[in-house]
Amino acid sequence: MSAELGLGIERWPPTVWVEPWNDPDTEAAGVPLRTPYVEKYWTSVLGPTQVLLLRLVADQFDKHPDGFEMRLADACVQLGVSTHRGKGALRALYRLEKFRLASAGHGLWAVRRAVPVLSRQQLIRLPHELRKSHSRDAQAAVAVWDEQAADRAGRVALAMAAKGEAREAIARRLELMRVPPTACAEASRMAVEAMAGAQPERDQPAVRRTVEASATAEMAGI
């Protein structure tokens, strides 16, 4: 019996805390949650509700890199599932857990910021046309993730600086994202100075560029 079926209705919480699942190995070779690859290939494995939930969570991680409180009823409305006690959204989280894309424990959920490419076992269950195009699409999706690394670091640095986090704390978080040490120090410094209204003399490769890059990525559906 799954963990979700073991919960009595009266025990379904109105909110849950969701934070990033810090797994550098998966993230280093992962695929962005909002790329067409996830919809095209992972939907057949997870189901559309779970894929949409991943996208919603990714949007929130952009704004709240340390995590956020999810109102299950609101999430149900966004997902188009039953809103009764928020069960539809919580069931979607349990389904993600089944595929190790989320993990539950002690009142919180950890959700991955990137998903791996499909395994061979998952791939052989797809239609022939999807199997033929998978390798090309997977390589393209991983390349997008790599190209976005600096911009992801910049967004995280700015969000943490806006919350008053110190440069050292920001740099440590960027290190978990496998950002090179020099870039960690530079991005954290620029973010703190930007929030303080300072005008650094040098360009801001990981921060100043972020606003434009973020808007471009969102328009592209990434």
C-alpha positions, 0 to 999 in steps of 0.5 A, a space after each residue: 500500500 502506498 504512503 498516500 493511501 495510508 493517510 486518513 482524510 483528516 490528516 491531509 494538511 492544508 499546506 506543505 513546505 517544498 524545497 529544492 532537492 540538492 543533488 549535484 550529480 543529477 543536476 549536473 547531467 539533468 534536464 530543465 523542468 520547463 523544457 519541451 523534453 520533459 513534456 514530450 518524454 516524461 509525460 508518458 511516464 509521470 502523467 500530465 498532472 505531475 509534469 505540470 506540478 514540476 513546472 509550477 514548482 520550478 517557477 516558485 524556486 526561481 522566486 524562492 530558492 530556499 523553498 516555499 509554502 505550497 497551499 494544496 488547495 491553490 495548487 489543485 486549482 492550478 493543476 485542474 484536479 480535485 480541490 477537496 482537502 488538497 488531495 489532488 496536489 498531494 497525490 501528484 507529489 506522491 507520484 513524483 516520489 515514486 519516480 524519485 523526483 521528490 522526497 517526503 519527510 518530516 512535514 516537507 517535500 524536496 523536489 528536484 530542480 532538474 530531471 534525468 533523461 529517461 532510462 533505457 527501461 523507460 525509453 523502450 516503452 515509448 512509441 517508436 517515433 519518440 524512441 527515434 528522436 529521444 537521443 537528439 532531444 535529450 542532448 539538446 535539453 542537456 545543452 540548454 541546462 548547461 547554457 543556463 547555468 550562469 543565469 540560474 546562479 544569477 537568479 539565485 544570488 539575487 533572490 537570496 540577496 533580496 532576502 538579506 542573505 550574506 555573501 558567504 551564504 550565497 556563495 555556498 548555495 551557488 557551490 551546491 549548484 556546481 558553479 565555479 568558485 570564482 563565479 560564486 564569489 563574483 555573483 554573490 558580491 554583485 548580487 549583494 551590491 545590486 540590492 544595496 544600490 551599489 554600482 560596480 565598475 565591472 560588468 555583472 556577467 552572472 547578475 546584471 545579465 539575469 533580468 534579460 536572460 530570465 525574460 528570454 528564457 520564460 518567453 521560450 518556455 524554458 
